[in-house]
Amino acid sequence: MALRDYEQWLRHYDDPDSSLSWRLRHVQAYLREDLDGRTGPVRIVSVCAGDGRDIIDVLAARDDASRVEAVLLEAHPRMADRAKDRAAAAGLTGVRVRVCDAADTSAYVDAVPADILLLVGIFGNISETDISKTIATAPQFCAPGATVLWSRGRDGSRNDINDRIRAEFAEVGFGELTYAESDPVSGAALGAVRYDGAPVPLDPGQHLFTFWR
């Protein structure tokens, strides 16, 4: 199956009623709240970051953005360039964009452990097996007390596994902070969890997932 045109897909952000716009608003609200609750330096990692507008636009509006180091991992060169341009226009010298395969744990060397990890826009595009593998590996990316934001679109015509995803995070040491759905039957859903476990060293060279659309 051919992958969707992700540059075209991002245009759904222009529709305030779209599921992507709903997700963006909630991700940014969680980011603001989390940053407000932290003192000192903060490290953020965004997996399959796209054009980075979720993180970059939040930081651009903050007086304390200089204490934040953000690493955005994105395989699509043109979207990565957009993220770089957006960060440069906002004067955010602490934002780094890596053009790389975020499914390879080697891409996270020197970027983790993170205080905030974004797994947004991924779980609806990979297999259930790969979702489980990514969740099981997530502790390697997290400092103790880290917040992880994850999303998975819901569709009433197919099996909804979001409750299973929530349980799998709990099984590897994450406590749920919040979970929100744009619609009780279908549409976008976003979860926030906190890593309550011990530090886990990064194991480079592992492959986590493959996008199927």
Kinemage of the C-alpha trace (Angstrom):
@kinemage 1
@onewidth
@group {chain A} dominant
@subgroup {mainchain}
@vectorlist {calphas} color= white
{ca met a 1} P 0.000 0.000 0.000
{ca ala a 2} L 1.328 3.433 -0.976
{ca leu a 3} L 1.898 5.894 1.842
{ca arg a 4} L -0.404 8.913 1.956
{ca asp a 5} L 0.886 12.301 0.831
{ca tyr a 6} L 1.780 13.718 4.232
{ca glu a 7} L 2.397 17.210 2.883
{ca gln a 8} L -1.181 17.223 1.619
{ca trp a 9} L -2.368 15.599 4.852
{ca leu a 10} L -1.042 18.533 6.896
{ca arg a 11} L -3.519 20.810 5.164
{ca his a 12} L -6.217 19.347 7.421
{ca tyr a 13} L -4.752 21.591 10.109
{ca asp a 14} L -6.270 24.513 8.180
{ca asp a 15} L -9.768 23.210 8.923
{ca pro a 16} L -10.649 24.140 12.523
{ca asp a 17} L -13.248 21.350 12.608
{ca ser a 18} L -10.894 18.576 11.505
{ca ser a 19} L -9.624 15.828 13.785
{ca leu a 20} L -6.052 17.029 13.201
{ca ser a 21} L -6.947 20.528 14.403
{ca trp a 22} L -8.603 19.049 17.485
{ca arg a 23} L -5.506 16.948 18.167
{ca leu a 24} L -3.169 19.903 17.666
{ca arg a 25} L -5.093 22.074 20.104
{ca his a 26} L -5.033 19.380 22.767
{ca val a 27} L -1.357 18.529 22.267
{ca gln a 28} L -0.431 22.182 22.593
{ca ala a 29} L -2.610 22.622 25.683
{ca tyr a 30} L -0.926 19.631 27.349
{ca leu a 31} L 2.518 20.949 26.394
{ca arg a 32} L 1.802 24.361 27.903
{ca glu a 33} L 0.483 22.819 31.100
{ca asp a 34} L 3.410 20.433 31.415
{ca leu a 35} L 6.008 23.142 30.826
{ca asp a 36} L 4.270 25.394 33.351
{ca gly a 37} L 4.649 22.641 35.936
{ca arg a 38} L 8.383 22.129 35.405
{ca thr a 39} L 11.316 24.220 36.566
{ca gly a 40} L 14.815 24.270 35.159
{ca pro a 41} L 15.951 22.775 31.843
{ca val a 42} L 13.482 20.628 29.901
{ca arg a 43} L 14.257 18.169 27.127
{ca ile a 44} L 11.557 17.336 24.560
{ca val a 45} L 11.700 14.647 21.865
{ca ser a 46} L 9.083 14.440 19.111
{ca val a 47} L 8.854 11.203 17.130
{ca cys a 48} L 7.785 11.580 13.458
{ca ala a 49} L 7.501 15.299 14.149
{ca gly a 50} L 6.168 16.529 10.801
{ca asp a 51} L 6.591 20.296 10.517
{ca gly a 52} L 6.905 20.597 14.285
{ca arg a 53} L 4.149 23.143 14.710
{ca asp a 54} L 2.850 21.513 17.900
{ca ile a 55} L 6.075 22.142 19.816
{ca ile a 56} L 7.482 25.131 17.929
{ca asp a 57} L 4.352 27.267 18.125
{ca val a 58} L 4.076 26.655 21.887
{ca leu a 59} L 7.715 27.556 22.501
{ca ala a 60} L 7.504 30.620 20.280
{ca ala a 61} L 4.910 32.084 22.637
{ca arg a 62} L 6.875 31.454 25.849
{ca asp a 63} L 9.301 33.798 27.590
{ca asp a 64} L 11.180 30.804 29.022
{ca ala a 65} L 11.695 28.932 25.746
{ca ser a 66} L 15.462 29.160 26.153
{ca arg a 67} L 15.364 26.532 28.920
{ca val a 68} L 13.847 23.986 26.515
{ca glu a 69} L 15.889 21.724 24.276
{ca ala a 70} L 13.718 20.019 21.659
{ca val a 71} L 14.808 17.334 19.207
{ca leu a 72} L 12.407 16.682 16.335
{ca leu a 73} L 12.831 13.426 14.408
{ca glu a 74} L 11.373 13.457 10.893
{ca ala a 75} L 12.132 11.269 7.873
{ca his a 76} L 10.442 13.486 5.258
{ca pro a 77} L 13.078 16.038 4.124
{ca arg a 78} L 10.643 18.734 3.003
{ca met a 79} L 8.633 18.575 6.207
{ca ala a 80} L 11.862 18.620 8.202
{ca asp a 81} L 12.882 21.761 6.294
{ca arg a 82} L 9.556 23.342 7.191
{ca ala a 83} L 10.211 22.594 10.841
{ca lys a 84} L 13.683 24.107 10.631
{ca asp a 85} L 12.305 27.227 8.949
{ca arg a 86} L 9.512 27.548 11.530
{ca ala a 87} L 11.969 27.253 14.424
{ca ala a 88} L 14.396 29.721 12.837
{ca ala a 89} L 11.629 32.256 12.219
{ca ala a 90} L 10.672 32.039 15.891
{ca gly a 91} L 14.292 32.415 16.994
{ca leu a 92} L 14.275 29.062 18.783
{ca thr a 93} L 17.927 28.060 18.916
{ca gly a 94} L 17.144 25.152 21.221
{ca val a 95} L 15.124 23.281 18.592
{ca arg a 96} L 17.041 20.725 16.533
{ca val a 97} L 15.532 18.842 13.613
{ca arg a 98} L 17.014 15.492 12.641
{ca val a 99} L 16.217 14.087 9.208
{ca cys a 100} L 16.213 10.424 10.145
{ca asp a 101} L 14.150 7.280 10.577
{ca ala a 102} L 12.545 7.649 14.015
{ca ala a 103} L 11.760 3.926 13.946
{ca asp a 104} L 15.475 3.241 14.466
{ca thr a 105} L 16.484 3.658 18.115
{ca ser a 106} L 19.912 4.877 16.975
{ca ala a 107} L 18.191 8.143 15.991
{ca tyr a 108} L 17.666 8.901 19.697
{ca val a 109} L 21.330 8.866 20.700
{ca asp a 110} L 22.170 12.127 22.548
{ca ala a 111} L 18.483 13.145 22.487
{ca val a 112} L 17.192 11.012 25.367
{ca pro a 113} L 16.218 10.644 28.135
{ca ala a 114} L 13.468 13.176 27.519
{ca asp a 115} L 11.255 14.979 30.000
{ca ile a 116} L 8.478 15.181 27.404
{ca leu a 117} L 8.056 12.623 24.609
{ca leu a 118} L 5.585 13.015 21.741
{ca leu a 119} L 4.262 9.865 20.057
{ca val a 120} L 1.612 11.737 18.094
{ca gly a 121} L 0.319 10.721 14.679
{ca ile a 122} L 2.026 7.326 14.765
{ca phe a 123} L -0.168 4.616 16.285
{ca gly a 124} L -2.878 4.880 13.626
{ca asn a 125} L -0.337 4.243 10.865
{ca ile a 126} L 1.535 1.188 12.130
{ca ser a 127} L 0.609 -2.390 12.997
{ca glu a 128} L -0.685 -3.419 16.398
{ca thr a 129} L 2.502 -5.445 16.893
{ca asp a 130} L 4.604 -2.362 16.199
{ca ile a 131} L 2.461 -0.276 18.555
{ca ser a 132} L 3.173 -2.736 21.345
{ca lys a 133} L 6.892 -2.775 20.560
{ca thr a 134} L 7.054 1.023 20.567
{ca ile a 135} L 5.260 1.249 23.909
{ca ala a 136} L 7.540 -1.398 25.423
{ca thr a 137} L 10.575 0.589 24.242
{ca ala a 138} L 9.287 3.987 25.387
{ca pro a 139} L 10.953 3.768 28.850
{ca gln a 140} L 14.320 3.926 27.045
{ca phe a 141} L 13.376 7.403 25.828
{ca cys a 142} L 12.113 8.760 29.144
{ca ala a 143} L 13.604 10.298 32.238
{ca pro a 144} L 11.808 9.351 35.464
{ca gly a 145} L 8.722 11.550 35.702
{ca ala a 146} L 8.610 12.171 31.952
{ca thr a 147} L 5.320 12.942 30.246
{ca val a 148} L 4.413 11.040 27.078
{ca leu a 149} L 1.697 12.294 24.741
{ca trp a 150} L 0.282 9.692 22.365
{ca ser a 151} L -2.557 9.686 19.858
{ca arg a 152} L -4.559 7.244 17.831
{ca gly a 153} L -7.506 8.110 15.653
{ca arg a 154} L -10.656 6.130 16.371
{ca asp a 155} L -12.969 4.682 13.752
{ca gly a 156} L -16.322 3.114 14.606
{ca ser a 157} L -16.003 0.751 11.645
{ca arg a 158} L -12.915 -1.019 12.967
{ca asn a 159} L -11.609 -2.472 16.166
{ca asp a 160} L -10.776 0.271 18.652
{ca ile a 161} L -7.643 -0.747 20.558
{ca asn a 162} L -7.109 2.471 22.509
{ca asp a 163} L -8.031 0.885 25.834
{ca arg a 164} L -5.462 -1.806 25.151
{ca ile a 165} L -2.857 0.861 24.371
{ca arg a 166} L -3.625 2.539 27.685
{ca ala a 167} L -3.188 -0.785 29.483
{ca glu a 168} L 0.094 -1.511 27.715
{ca phe a 169} L 1.534 1.814 28.835
{ca ala a 170} L 0.547 0.932 32.400
{ca glu a 171} L 2.261 -2.454 32.114
{ca val a 172} L 5.658 -0.858 31.365
{ca gly a 173} L 5.569 1.725 34.133
{ca phe a 174} L 3.428 4.617 32.927
{ca gly a 175} L 0.642 6.164 34.967
{ca glu a 176} L -2.198 7.791 33.080
{ca leu a 177} L -2.576 11.553 33.512
{ca thr a 178} L -5.457 12.151 31.129
{ca tyr a 179} L -7.235 10.725 28.098
{ca ala a 180} L -9.508 12.703 25.782
{ca glu a 181} L -11.608 11.836 22.737
{ca ser a 182} L -12.973 14.238 20.160
{ca asp a 183} L -16.024 11.997 19.778
{ca pro a 184} L -17.244 9.051 21.894
{ca val a 185} L -17.440 6.723 18.872
{ca ser a 186} L -14.950 7.887 16.257
{ca gly a 187} L -12.405 10.607 15.579
{ca ala a 188} L -9.223 11.647 17.318
{ca ala a 189} L -8.073 10.594 20.773
{ca leu a 190} L -5.115 11.782 22.794
{ca gly a 191} L -3.570 10.371 25.927
{ca ala a 192} L -1.004 11.683 28.392
{ca val a 193} L 0.962 9.350 30.664
{ca arg a 194} L 3.798 9.811 33.157
{ca tyr a 195} L 6.777 7.484 33.387
{ca asp a 196} L 7.002 6.257 36.965
{ca gly a 197} L 9.698 3.642 36.400
{ca ala a 198} L 13.470 3.584 36.780
{ca pro a 199} L 15.885 4.776 34.070
{ca val a 200} L 16.322 2.327 31.197
{ca pro a 201} L 19.418 2.628 28.963
{ca leu a 202} L 18.925 3.196 25.258
{ca asp a 203} L 19.497 0.142 23.051
{ca pro a 204} L 20.590 1.568 19.657
{ca gly a 205} L 20.004 -0.253 16.420
{ca gln a 206} L 16.523 -1.572 17.188
{ca his a 207} L 13.711 -1.180 14.636
{ca leu a 208} L 10.384 -0.233 16.208
{ca phe a 209} L 7.793 0.255 13.478
{ca thr a 210} L 6.987 0.542 9.792
{ca phe a 211} L 4.390 2.964 8.448
{ca trp a 212} L 1.800 1.175 6.331
{ca arg a 213} L -0.097 4.264 5.124
